[in-house]
């Protein structure tokens, strides 16, 4: 999971689009968050737990699993949970 932190800052070092592109390239979950304002923090934990539950290969030791980001990753409405994995 890749978490873009400090989204509460006015200027960003890495854009949302760059984060999503990097996460897709490496088949990672991507969430934006702010530890300061707590935006996206709970969502990050929920998305990670949900993906672990939905992907037995992540908790079974005899199987490898490869995850891919959905094409609709940037189309999530509201909140900071803008990208997620699909199997």
N, C-alpha and C positions, 0 to 999 in steps of 0.2 A: 504494500500500500504506500502510495506517495501522498503526503499531505503538504499542500501549499499553506504555509503559516504566515502570520502577520498581515492578514487581509484587511486589518483595520488601518494600516498605514496608507497615506495618500499616494506615495510613490512606491512602485513595485520594482523589485530587481528582476523577477521572472513573471511574465504575463500568464494569465489563465490558459490561454491558447498554447503557450510553450509547455506548461505543466501537463496539459491533456496530451499533447503530441508526444512528450517524453514517456508518459505513462502508457500510452498505446504502444509505442515502440518496444517497451519492456514488459508488456502484458500485465500492467499493474492497475490496482484500484487507484483512483485519484479523487481527492476531496480537498476543498479549500477550507481553511479554518483560521480562527484567531484565539490564541490562548488568553489574550487580554480581555476580549469581550465575550468569549465562550461561543461565538458563532461557529457553527460547523463541528464543534468538538464532539458533542453527543452523536451527531449524525455519523461522524467518522467511526466511532465505536460500533454503532448499530449496523452500519453497512459492512464492516469487517466481520462481525459476529454472524450476520445474516449470510454472508458469502461463505463463511466456514461451514455453517450448518447445511447450506445448499450444495456444497462441493465435498462429497465424501473423500475424494482424493487428497484433500488438505488435512484430514484427520485419520485416514487409513494409511498405514505405513507400507503396504504392499503395492500401492498404485501411485503413479505420478499423474498430475493433472495440470493442464495448461489452460489458462484463462485468457479471454480476449475482451477488450473493451467494446462496448456497444457503440454503434454509429450514432445513437441518439444521446451520447454522453454530454453534449453541450446544450441539449434541449430541455433539460430538467427545469421545471418552473419553481421558483421560490427557493429560499435557503441556499446553502453553500454546497449541497450534495449534487454536484453537477456532473459527475462522471462515475460510472460503476462498471463492473464486470458482468459479462454473461458467459455462460458455458458454451 
